[in-house]
Amino acid sequence: MQAPILEARMKNPVMVVPDALQHLLDLANATKKMGVPPTTADLVHLRVAQINGCSYCVDMHARDLKKAGETDERLFAVAAWREAPYFSEAERAALALAEAATRLSDRPDPVPDEVWEEAARHYDEPTLSALIIEIALINFWNRLTVTVRQSAGTYPG
């Protein structure tokens, strides 16, 4: 039995505040030009959405990854990427950074040096900057979407 789709409390705020959506899309497009592999960015988006419990974003990013040709094994294993053999060292570094930057209050040193150094080993400063912005953006989107209860199953993609 399929759970009922929850009704959103309101439209997503970026659809209500004039120009907000366009500015966010412009920022996202700027990061795409900096060399973060699209699959890595999408895996990061999926993992952060899982951590934040954003069903809409989990659904959206999993669908987008699948449409882009991602394997079921990798999609199913994103939540357990540390134990799964399906991810490159660079992807693991990005996922570790994404988890640390998402779970800021979970430890005294939110982004430990070893997490930072591993990410910096795989990404130069411009690419790492874009990755950090990608992580911040997906956290931003998750917070909007969870707050207004935009539910999974409504993504048109």
Helices and strands as residue ranges (DSSP letters): G 13-15, H 20-32, H 38-52, H 55-67, H 72-77, G 78-80, H 89-102, G 104-106, H 113-122, H 125-148
